[in-house]
């Protein structure tokens, strides 16, 4: 990999309301999740596995997984 870039890739997602002023009583939580991958592992293992999953279950790889 290029030495001026990180060896890792990070994906971050959230769920719920991050505001503390108006809390939804039906969903009073906030979740913050991270996935950290070495780029080499992501390229060689994770990305191909996700693409295979998409083709197997949807017939194409244009699906965006959340």
HTML snippet that shows the backbone in 3Dmol.js (N, CA, C, O; Angstrom):
<script src="https://3Dmol.org/build/3Dmol-min.js"></script>
<div id="view" style="width:600px;height:400px;position:relative"></div>
<script>
const pdb = `
ATOM      1  N   UNK A   1       0.837  -1.189   0.000  1.00  0.00           N
ATOM      2  CA  UNK A   1       0.000   0.000   0.000  1.00  0.00           C
ATOM      3  C   UNK A   1       0.879   1.249   0.000  1.00  0.00           C
ATOM      4  O   UNK A   1       2.062   1.201   0.337  1.00  0.00           O
ATOM      5  N   UNK A   2       0.273   2.352  -0.383  1.00  0.00           N
ATOM      6  CA  UNK A   2       0.951   3.649  -0.391  1.00  0.00           C
ATOM      7  C   UNK A   2       1.248   4.068   1.046  1.00  0.00           C
ATOM      8  O   UNK A   2       0.345   4.080   1.883  1.00  0.00           O
ATOM      9  N   UNK A   3       2.495   4.410   1.341  1.00  0.00           N
ATOM     10  CA  UNK A   3       2.898   4.762   2.700  1.00  0.00           C
ATOM     11  C   UNK A   3       2.263   6.039   3.224  1.00  0.00           C
ATOM     12  O   UNK A   3       2.247   6.261   4.435  1.00  0.00           O
ATOM     13  N   UNK A   4       1.735   6.890   2.340  1.00  0.00           N
ATOM     14  CA  UNK A   4       1.130   8.136   2.815  1.00  0.00           C
ATOM     15  C   UNK A   4      -0.328   7.947   3.254  1.00  0.00           C
ATOM     16  O   UNK A   4      -0.949   8.882   3.758  1.00  0.00           O
ATOM     17  N   UNK A   5      -0.863   6.756   3.066  1.00  0.00           N
ATOM     18  CA  UNK A   5      -2.227   6.454   3.480  1.00  0.00           C
ATOM     19  C   UNK A   5      -2.230   5.436   4.617  1.00  0.00           C
ATOM     20  O   UNK A   5      -1.255   4.708   4.809  1.00  0.00           O
ATOM     21  N   UNK A   6      -3.304   5.390   5.352  1.00  0.00           N
ATOM     22  CA  UNK A   6      -3.442   4.424   6.441  1.00  0.00           C
ATOM     23  C   UNK A   6      -3.569   3.012   5.875  1.00  0.00           C
ATOM     24  O   UNK A   6      -4.010   2.819   4.742  1.00  0.00           O
ATOM     25  N   UNK A   7      -3.178   2.039   6.679  1.00  0.00           N
ATOM     26  CA  UNK A   7      -3.339   0.629   6.312  1.00  0.00           C
ATOM     27  C   UNK A   7      -4.724   0.113   6.675  1.00  0.00           C
ATOM     28  O   UNK A   7      -5.029  -1.058   6.444  1.00  0.00           O
ATOM     29  N   UNK A   8      -5.564   0.973   7.240  1.00  0.00           N
ATOM     30  CA  UNK A   8      -6.874   0.563   7.733  1.00  0.00           C
ATOM     31  C   UNK A   8      -7.998   1.355   7.068  1.00  0.00           C
ATOM     32  O   UNK A   8      -7.813   2.489   6.627  1.00  0.00           O
ATOM     33  N   UNK A   9      -9.160   0.723   7.011  1.00  0.00           N
ATOM     34  CA  UNK A   9     -10.380   1.378   6.549  1.00  0.00           C
ATOM     35  C   UNK A   9     -11.411   1.237   7.668  1.00  0.00           C
ATOM     36  O   UNK A   9     -11.526   0.181   8.290  1.00  0.00           O
ATOM     37  N   UNK A  10     -12.155   2.310   7.915  1.00  0.00           N
ATOM     38  CA  UNK A  10     -13.101   2.336   9.031  1.00  0.00           C
ATOM     39  C   UNK A  10     -14.488   2.668   8.501  1.00  0.00           C
ATOM     40  O   UNK A  10     -14.660   3.617   7.736  1.00  0.00           O
ATOM     41  N   UNK A  11     -15.466   1.889   8.907  1.00  0.00           N
ATOM     42  CA  UNK A  11     -16.861   2.163   8.602  1.00  0.00           C
ATOM     43  C   UNK A  11     -17.569   2.478   9.917  1.00  0.00           C
ATOM     44  O   UNK A  11     -17.392   1.768  10.907  1.00  0.00           O
ATOM     45  N   UNK A  12     -18.369   3.542   9.924  1.00  0.00           N
ATOM     46  CA  UNK A  12     -19.071   3.984  11.124  1.00  0.00           C
ATOM     47  C   UNK A  12     -20.542   4.160  10.782  1.00  0.00           C
ATOM     48  O   UNK A  12     -20.879   4.685   9.720  1.00  0.00           O
ATOM     49  N   UNK A  13     -21.417   3.724  11.678  1.00  0.00           N
ATOM     50  CA  UNK A  13     -22.860   3.920  11.486  1.00  0.00           C
ATOM     51  C   UNK A  13     -23.493   4.195  12.841  1.00  0.00           C
ATOM     52  O   UNK A  13     -22.962   3.811  13.883  1.00  0.00           O
ATOM     53  N   UNK A  14     -24.620   4.857  12.807  1.00  0.00           N
ATOM     54  CA  UNK A  14     -25.335   5.195  14.034  1.00  0.00           C
ATOM     55  C   UNK A  14     -26.804   4.848  13.889  1.00  0.00           C
ATOM     56  O   UNK A  14     -27.324   4.713  12.781  1.00  0.00           O
ATOM     57  N   UNK A  15     -27.452   4.709  15.016  1.00  0.00           N
ATOM     58  CA  UNK A  15     -28.884   4.464  15.050  1.00  0.00           C
ATOM     59  C   UNK A  15     -29.458   5.179  16.253  1.00  0.00           C
ATOM     60  O   UNK A  15     -28.822   5.244  17.305  1.00  0.00           O
ATOM     61  N   UNK A  16     -30.634   5.703  16.106  1.00  0.00           N
ATOM     62  CA  UNK A  16     -31.274   6.418  17.205  1.00  0.00           C
ATOM     63  C   UNK A  16     -31.074   7.913  17.081  1.00  0.00           C
ATOM     64  O   UNK A  16     -30.612   8.413  16.055  1.00  0.00           O
ATOM     65  N   UNK A  17     -31.423   8.609  18.129  1.00  0.00           N
ATOM     66  CA  UNK A  17     -31.347  10.070  18.144  1.00  0.00           C
ATOM     67  C   UNK A  17     -30.211  10.508  19.049  1.00  0.00           C
ATOM     68  O   UNK A  17     -30.191  10.181  20.236  1.00  0.00           O
ATOM     69  N   UNK A  18     -29.275  11.244  18.492  1.00  0.00           N
ATOM     70  CA  UNK A  18     -28.116  11.683  19.271  1.00  0.00           C
ATOM     71  C   UNK A  18     -28.406  12.921  20.118  1.00  0.00           C
ATOM     72  O   UNK A  18     -27.575  13.309  20.940  1.00  0.00           O
ATOM     73  N   UNK A  19     -29.555  13.540  19.935  1.00  0.00           N
ATOM     74  CA  UNK A  19     -29.903  14.724  20.720  1.00  0.00           C
ATOM     75  C   UNK A  19     -30.382  14.346  22.116  1.00  0.00           C
ATOM     76  O   UNK A  19     -31.039  13.321  22.300  1.00  0.00           O
ATOM     77  N   UNK A  20     -30.054  15.166  23.082  1.00  0.00           N
ATOM     78  CA  UNK A  20     -30.470  14.881  24.455  1.00  0.00           C
ATOM     79  C   UNK A  20     -31.674  15.713  24.883  1.00  0.00           C
ATOM     80  O   UNK A  20     -32.187  15.540  25.988  1.00  0.00           O
ATOM     81  N   UNK A  21     -32.122  16.607  24.021  1.00  0.00           N
ATOM     82  CA  UNK A  21     -33.237  17.484  24.389  1.00  0.00           C
ATOM     83  C   UNK A  21     -34.591  16.831  24.158  1.00  0.00           C
ATOM     84  O   UNK A  21     -35.501  17.003  24.968  1.00  0.00           O
ATOM     85  N   UNK A  22     -34.740  16.083  23.069  1.00  0.00           N
ATOM     86  CA  UNK A  22     -36.010  15.413  22.762  1.00  0.00           C
ATOM     87  C   UNK A  22     -35.742  13.930  22.560  1.00  0.00           C
ATOM     88  O   UNK A  22     -35.340  13.509  21.475  1.00  0.00           O
ATOM     89  N   UNK A  23     -35.959  13.152  23.586  1.00  0.00           N
ATOM     90  CA  UNK A  23     -35.713  11.708  23.522  1.00  0.00           C
ATOM     91  C   UNK A  23     -37.025  10.995  23.210  1.00  0.00           C
ATOM     92  O   UNK A  23     -38.031  11.196  23.889  1.00  0.00           O
ATOM     93  N   UNK A  24     -37.000  10.157  22.168  1.00  0.00           N
ATOM     94  CA  UNK A  24     -38.171   9.383  21.770  1.00  0.00           C
ATOM     95  C   UNK A  24     -38.398   8.269  22.793  1.00  0.00           C
ATOM     96  O   UNK A  24     -37.553   7.381  22.902  1.00  0.00           O
ATOM     97  N   UNK A  25     -39.494   8.275  23.540  1.00  0.00           N
ATOM     98  CA  UNK A  25     -39.732   7.233  24.547  1.00  0.00           C
ATOM     99  C   UNK A  25     -39.871   5.838  23.947  1.00  0.00           C
ATOM    100  O   UNK A  25     -39.683   4.846  24.650  1.00  0.00           O
ATOM    101  N   UNK A  26     -40.201   5.744  22.644  1.00  0.00           N
ATOM    102  CA  UNK A  26     -40.323   4.441  21.986  1.00  0.00           C
ATOM    103  C   UNK A  26     -38.972   3.889  21.533  1.00  0.00           C
ATOM    104  O   UNK A  26     -38.856   2.699  21.238  1.00  0.00           O
ATOM    105  N   UNK A  27     -37.957   4.740  21.476  1.00  0.00           N
ATOM    106  CA  UNK A  27     -36.615   4.324  21.048  1.00  0.00           C
ATOM    107  C   UNK A  27     -35.587   5.204  21.755  1.00  0.00           C
ATOM    108  O   UNK A  27     -34.904   6.000  21.111  1.00  0.00           O
ATOM    109  N   UNK A  28     -35.475   5.065  23.078  1.00  0.00           N
ATOM    110  CA  UNK A  28     -34.648   5.979  23.875  1.00  0.00           C
ATOM    111  C   UNK A  28     -33.163   5.607  23.921  1.00  0.00           C
ATOM    112  O   UNK A  28     -32.514   5.746  24.957  1.00  0.00           O
ATOM    113  N   UNK A  29     -32.638   5.137  22.796  1.00  0.00           N
ATOM    114  CA  UNK A  29     -31.229   4.745  22.795  1.00  0.00           C
ATOM    115  C   UNK A  29     -30.492   5.401  21.636  1.00  0.00           C
ATOM    116  O   UNK A  29     -31.096   5.842  20.659  1.00  0.00           O
ATOM    117  N   UNK A  30     -29.206   5.450  21.769  1.00  0.00           N
ATOM    118  CA  UNK A  30     -28.328   5.885  20.689  1.00  0.00           C
ATOM    119  C   UNK A  30     -27.207   4.862  20.588  1.00  0.00           C
ATOM    120  O   UNK A  30     -26.578   4.517  21.588  1.00  0.00           O
ATOM    121  N   UNK A  31     -26.961   4.377  19.374  1.00  0.00           N
ATOM    122  CA  UNK A  31     -25.946   3.354  19.139  1.00  0.00           C
ATOM    123  C   UNK A  31     -24.956   3.877  18.109  1.00  0.00           C
ATOM    124  O   UNK A  31     -25.344   4.445  17.088  1.00  0.00           O
ATOM    125  N   UNK A  32     -23.697   3.683  18.385  1.00  0.00           N
ATOM    126  CA  UNK A  32     -22.639   4.041  17.454  1.00  0.00           C
ATOM    127  C   UNK A  32     -21.769   2.799  17.261  1.00  0.00           C
ATOM    128  O   UNK A  32     -21.204   2.276  18.221  1.00  0.00           O
ATOM    129  N   UNK A  33     -21.665   2.327  16.010  1.00  0.00           N
ATOM    130  CA  UNK A  33     -20.935   1.093  15.723  1.00  0.00           C
ATOM    131  C   UNK A  33     -19.812   1.363  14.725  1.00  0.00           C
ATOM    132  O   UNK A  33     -19.954   2.178  13.814  1.00  0.00           O
ATOM    133  N   UNK A  34     -18.708   0.671  14.914  1.00  0.00           N
ATOM    134  CA  UNK A  34     -17.543   0.804  14.043  1.00  0.00           C
ATOM    135  C   UNK A  34     -17.108  -0.571  13.550  1.00  0.00           C
ATOM    136  O   UNK A  34     -17.211  -1.562  14.272  1.00  0.00           O
ATOM    137  N   UNK A  35     -16.621  -0.619  12.315  1.00  0.00           N
ATOM    138  CA  UNK A  35     -15.912  -1.792  11.796  1.00  0.00           C
ATOM    139  C   UNK A  35     -14.573  -1.285  11.282  1.00  0.00           C
ATOM    140  O   UNK A  35     -14.525  -0.361  10.469  1.00  0.00           O
ATOM    141  N   UNK A  36     -13.497  -1.883  11.750  1.00  0.00           N
ATOM    142  CA  UNK A  36     -12.152  -1.486  11.338  1.00  0.00           C
ATOM    143  C   UNK A  36     -11.493  -2.676  10.668  1.00  0.00           C
ATOM    144  O   UNK A  36     -11.408  -3.756  11.252  1.00  0.00           O
ATOM    145  N   UNK A  37     -11.022  -2.480   9.433  1.00  0.00           N
ATOM    146  CA  UNK A  37     -10.390  -3.552   8.668  1.00  0.00           C
ATOM    147  C   UNK A  37      -9.011  -3.112   8.212  1.00  0.00           C
ATOM    148  O   UNK A  37      -8.796  -1.938   7.911  1.00  0.00           O
ATOM    149  N   UNK A  38      -8.076  -4.053   8.162  1.00  0.00           N
ATOM    150  CA  UNK A  38      -6.850  -3.791   7.430  1.00  0.00           C
ATOM    151  C   UNK A  38      -7.243  -3.781   5.961  1.00  0.00           C
ATOM    152  O   UNK A  38      -8.015  -4.635   5.528  1.00  0.00           O
ATOM    153  N   UNK A  39      -6.733  -2.841   5.194  1.00  0.00           N
ATOM    154  CA  UNK A  39      -7.127  -2.729   3.793  1.00  0.00           C
ATOM    155  C   UNK A  39      -6.828  -4.007   3.021  1.00  0.00           C
ATOM    156  O   UNK A  39      -7.625  -4.423   2.180  1.00  0.00           O
ATOM    157  N   UNK A  40      -5.706  -4.624   3.292  1.00  0.00           N
ATOM    158  CA  UNK A  40      -5.358  -5.861   2.591  1.00  0.00           C
ATOM    159  C   UNK A  40      -6.388  -6.953   2.852  1.00  0.00           C
ATOM    160  O   UNK A  40      -6.802  -7.646   1.924  1.00  0.00           O
ATOM    161  N   UNK A  41      -6.804  -7.113   4.104  1.00  0.00           N
ATOM    162  CA  UNK A  41      -7.831  -8.095   4.460  1.00  0.00           C
ATOM    163  C   UNK A  41      -9.152  -7.735   3.815  1.00  0.00           C
ATOM    164  O   UNK A  41      -9.847  -8.609   3.297  1.00  0.00           O
ATOM    165  N   UNK A  42      -9.509  -6.457   3.838  1.00  0.00           N
ATOM    166  CA  UNK A  42     -10.759  -6.008   3.232  1.00  0.00           C
ATOM    167  C   UNK A  42     -10.782  -6.346   1.739  1.00  0.00           C
ATOM    168  O   UNK A  42     -11.772  -6.879   1.238  1.00  0.00           O
ATOM    169  N   UNK A  43      -9.701  -6.038   1.036  1.00  0.00           N
ATOM    170  CA  UNK A  43      -9.642  -6.279  -0.413  1.00  0.00           C
ATOM    171  C   UNK A  43      -9.637  -7.761  -0.768  1.00  0.00           C
ATOM    172  O   UNK A  43     -10.267  -8.168  -1.744  1.00  0.00           O
ATOM    173  N   UNK A  44      -8.933  -8.565   0.014  1.00  0.00           N
ATOM    174  CA  UNK A  44      -8.755  -9.979  -0.325  1.00  0.00           C
ATOM    175  C   UNK A  44      -9.864 -10.879   0.200  1.00  0.00           C
ATOM    176  O   UNK A  44     -10.099 -11.950  -0.360  1.00  0.00           O
ATOM    177  N   UNK A  45     -10.555 -10.465   1.269  1.00  0.00           N
ATOM    178  CA  UNK A  45     -11.517 -11.369   1.900  1.00  0.00           C
ATOM    179  C   UNK A  45     -12.909 -10.756   2.060  1.00  0.00           C
ATOM    180  O   UNK A  45     -13.897 -11.344   1.620  1.00  0.00           O
ATOM    181  N   UNK A  46     -12.994  -9.590   2.681  1.00  0.00           N
ATOM    182  CA  UNK A  46     -14.298  -9.015   3.019  1.00  0.00           C
ATOM    183  C   UNK A  46     -15.079  -8.603   1.773  1.00  0.00           C
ATOM    184  O   UNK A  46     -16.214  -9.041   1.585  1.00  0.00           O
ATOM    185  N   UNK A  47     -14.488  -7.770   0.923  1.00  0.00           N
ATOM    186  CA  UNK A  47     -15.203  -7.276  -0.266  1.00  0.00           C
ATOM    187  C   UNK A  47     -15.663  -8.411  -1.182  1.00  0.00           C
ATOM    188  O   UNK A  47     -16.816  -8.399  -1.614  1.00  0.00           O
ATOM    189  N   UNK A  48     -14.808  -9.395  -1.497  1.00  0.00           N
ATOM    190  CA  UNK A  48     -15.292 -10.505  -2.333  1.00  0.00           C
ATOM    191  C   UNK A  48     -16.421 -11.301  -1.670  1.00  0.00           C
ATOM    192  O   UNK A  48     -17.344 -11.747  -2.350  1.00  0.00           O
ATOM    193  N   UNK A  49     -16.352 -11.478  -0.368  1.00  0.00           N
ATOM    194  CA  UNK A  49     -17.412 -12.220   0.338  1.00  0.00           C
ATOM    195  C   UNK A  49     -18.738 -11.474   0.279  1.00  0.00           C
ATOM    196  O   UNK A  49     -19.788 -12.088   0.084  1.00  0.00           O
ATOM    197  N   UNK A  50     -18.699 -10.161   0.446  1.00  0.00           N
ATOM    198  CA  UNK A  50     -19.924  -9.354   0.368  1.00  0.00           C
ATOM    199  C   UNK A  50     -20.487  -9.387  -1.046  1.00  0.00           C
ATOM    200  O   UNK A  50     -21.700  -9.495  -1.227  1.00  0.00           O
ATOM    201  N   UNK A  51     -19.618  -9.295  -2.052  1.00  0.00           N
ATOM    202  CA  UNK A  51     -20.091  -9.339  -3.437  1.00  0.00           C
ATOM    203  C   UNK A  51     -20.722 -10.702  -3.747  1.00  0.00           C
ATOM    204  O   UNK A  51     -21.763 -10.759  -4.402  1.00  0.00           O
ATOM    205  N   UNK A  52     -20.117 -11.784  -3.293  1.00  0.00           N
ATOM    206  CA  UNK A  52     -20.705 -13.115  -3.490  1.00  0.00           C
ATOM    207  C   UNK A  52     -22.061 -13.220  -2.808  1.00  0.00           C
ATOM    208  O   UNK A  52     -22.997 -13.780  -3.378  1.00  0.00           O
ATOM    209  N   UNK A  53     -22.178 -12.687  -1.595  1.00  0.00           N
ATOM    210  CA  UNK A  53     -23.449 -12.673  -0.869  1.00  0.00           C
ATOM    211  C   UNK A  53     -24.526 -11.953  -1.679  1.00  0.00           C
ATOM    212  O   UNK A  53     -25.647 -12.446  -1.802  1.00  0.00           O
ATOM    213  N   UNK A  54     -24.186 -10.787  -2.232  1.00  0.00           N
ATOM    214  CA  UNK A  54     -25.157 -10.009  -3.017  1.00  0.00           C
ATOM    215  C   UNK A  54     -25.618 -10.770  -4.252  1.00  0.00           C
ATOM    216  O   UNK A  54     -26.815 -10.817  -4.536  1.00  0.00           O
ATOM    217  N   UNK A  55     -24.685 -11.364  -4.989  1.00  0.00           N
ATOM    218  CA  UNK A  55     -25.069 -12.116  -6.184  1.00  0.00           C
ATOM    219  C   UNK A  55     -25.911 -13.335  -5.825  1.00  0.00           C
ATOM    220  O   UNK A  55     -26.866 -13.662  -6.529  1.00  0.00           O
ATOM    221  N   UNK A  56     -25.560 -14.006  -4.733  1.00  0.00           N
ATOM    222  CA  UNK A  56     -26.289 -15.209  -4.313  1.00  0.00           C
ATOM    223  C   UNK A  56     -27.730 -14.877  -3.911  1.00  0.00           C
ATOM    224  O   UNK A  56     -28.653 -15.615  -4.256  1.00  0.00           O
ATOM    225  N   UNK A  57     -27.925 -13.781  -3.189  1.00  0.00           N
ATOM    226  CA  UNK A  57     -29.238 -13.478  -2.638  1.00  0.00           C
ATOM    227  C   UNK A  57     -30.065 -12.484  -3.455  1.00  0.00           C
ATOM    228  O   UNK A  57     -31.290 -12.468  -3.334  1.00  0.00           O
ATOM    229  N   UNK A  58     -29.423 -11.652  -4.288  1.00  0.00           N
ATOM    230  CA  UNK A  58     -30.148 -10.623  -5.029  1.00  0.00           C
ATOM    231  C   UNK A  58     -29.972 -10.741  -6.546  1.00  0.00           C
ATOM    232  O   UNK A  58     -30.715 -10.117  -7.303  1.00  0.00           O
ATOM    233  N   UNK A  59     -28.992 -11.539  -6.996  1.00  0.00           N
ATOM    234  CA  UNK A  59     -28.769 -11.707  -8.430  1.00  0.00           C
ATOM    235  C   UNK A  59     -27.933 -10.621  -9.053  1.00  0.00           C
ATOM    236  O   UNK A  59     -27.674 -10.667 -10.256  1.00  0.00           O
ATOM    237  N   UNK A  60     -27.500  -9.644  -8.283  1.00  0.00           N
ATOM    238  CA  UNK A  60     -26.638  -8.552  -8.759  1.00  0.00           C
ATOM    239  C   UNK A  60     -25.928  -7.942  -7.539  1.00  0.00           C
ATOM    240  O   UNK A  60     -26.230  -8.288  -6.397  1.00  0.00           O
ATOM    241  N   UNK A  61     -24.984  -7.034  -7.802  1.00  0.00           N
ATOM    242  CA  UNK A  61     -24.236  -6.437  -6.694  1.00  0.00           C
ATOM    243  C   UNK A  61     -24.525  -4.949  -6.508  1.00  0.00           C
ATOM    244  O   UNK A  61     -23.729  -4.237  -5.895  1.00  0.00           O
ATOM    245  N   UNK A  62     -25.644  -4.478  -7.026  1.00  0.00           N
ATOM    246  CA  UNK A  62     -25.994  -3.066  -6.901  1.00  0.00           C
ATOM    247  C   UNK A  62     -26.732  -2.753  -5.590  1.00  0.00           C
ATOM    248  O   UNK A  62     -27.026  -1.592  -5.303  1.00  0.00           O
ATOM    249  N   UNK A  63     -27.023  -3.775  -4.810  1.00  0.00           N
ATOM    250  CA  UNK A  63     -27.726  -3.599  -3.536  1.00  0.00           C
ATOM    251  C   UNK A  63     -26.793  -2.909  -2.541  1.00  0.00           C
ATOM    252  O   UNK A  63     -25.618  -3.263  -2.442  1.00  0.00           O
ATOM    253  N   UNK A  64     -27.309  -1.937  -1.814  1.00  0.00           N
ATOM    254  CA  UNK A  64     -26.552  -1.283  -0.754  1.00  0.00           C
ATOM    255  C   UNK A  64     -27.008  -1.861   0.574  1.00  0.00           C
ATOM    256  O   UNK A  64     -28.188  -1.792   0.919  1.00  0.00           O
ATOM    257  N   UNK A  65     -26.076  -2.427   1.312  1.00  0.00           N
ATOM    258  CA  UNK A  65     -26.401  -3.025   2.606  1.00  0.00           C
ATOM    259  C   UNK A  65     -26.203  -1.990   3.706  1.00  0.00           C
ATOM    260  O   UNK A  65     -25.202  -1.276   3.737  1.00  0.00           O
ATOM    261  N   UNK A  66     -27.166  -1.927   4.594  1.00  0.00           N
ATOM    262  CA  UNK A  66     -27.080  -1.011   5.728  1.00  0.00           C
ATOM    263  C   UNK A  66     -27.005  -1.797   7.001  1.00  0.00           C
ATOM    264  O   UNK A  66     -26.926  -1.215   8.083  1.00  0.00           O
TER     265      UNK A  66
END
`;
const viewer = $3Dmol.createViewer("view");
viewer.addModel(pdb, "pdb");
viewer.setStyle({}, {cartoon: {color: "spectrum"}});
viewer.zoomTo();
viewer.render();
</script>
